[in-house]
Amino acid sequence: DADVLRTKDNELLGIATVSSAGEVGLLRFEEGQPKWTTLFRTQMGLGRIAAKPQIGDDPLVLYVTCDDGRILRLERRNDGSFAPEVIYAGPQGPRGVVAGRFHADADVESIAIFGYSKKVQLLTRSNNHWRVETIFEDLDKGHWLTVGELDGRNATDEIILSGYGSRVVMLARPPGYGRP
């Protein structure tokens, strides 16, 4: 999987990638030539990657799914290395991860995951503790997630999902949610 990384001023940082070989990498192009940098490596195969939306001067944060059910949070340190943190250990086969604004408070860090468990789960950080909430259960195994502001009637992002159940579903907060 891959995710295009940009600064808050929309400048291209590179393309973050994950592989079934257990590597998180950064692909950049310098003078028209590709340059790969390994950011993190683990023994378990990796499936999906998402970057935390940039808020102010917050460090770059990547979220990565491991085939064994772990969800990793990789925060970039001042020296350029990444500090790994396991934020969730769930069932095998998470196939999708998205980061976005899923709460009324724009500063709340949260991601959504979806996979073979059939469940879309919202992981939310509060007081340096991660809370897990199931927000949807599909008919069959899950596979893809994407995020965007599609509805316009609330102050949060919407989640689009699809899986082996042959349907596409949009998850949205109720109209007016998060608005004064």
C-alpha positions, 0 to 999 in steps of 0.5 A: 500500500502507499500514501502520498505525504505532504506538508501542511503547505501541500509540498510533497514529502514523498510516498510512504509505502508498506510491504508484505515483507514487513517494511515501511519505506519512503519513496522520493524522487531526486533529480528524476531518480527514485530514492528509497529509505527504510523507515521501519522494519518488522518480522510480520507482513504489513498491509495498509498505511495511512498518515495522520492529518497534519495539525500545526507543527505536529510530527509526522505520524503513520498508522500501519496494519500488521497481518497478525492483527496489530495496528502500529503508530509510527511517530517521527522523532526529531532525529528523523527516526520513527518511534513504533507504538502498538495501539491495538492488537486485534484479530488477524487480517486488518485490510484497511486503515484511514486517519481523519477527523471522526470526532467533533473536536478536530484535535482528537487523534483517531483512525478507523480499521476494517478487515477480516473480522467484518467490523469497522472499528474506530480507535481514538486516543485520549489521555495517551490511552487508545479506546476501541469502538465498533461503529459498523459490522459488514456482512462479510470480511472487510477489505478497503477503506477510504476517507474524505469530507463528502457529506458537508452536513457535519464537521467530520470526515466520512468513511467509505468501505467495501469488502467481500460482501459485494457492497459499498457503504458510506459511514457518516455522522448525523447532520449537524454533528460537531457544528456549533 
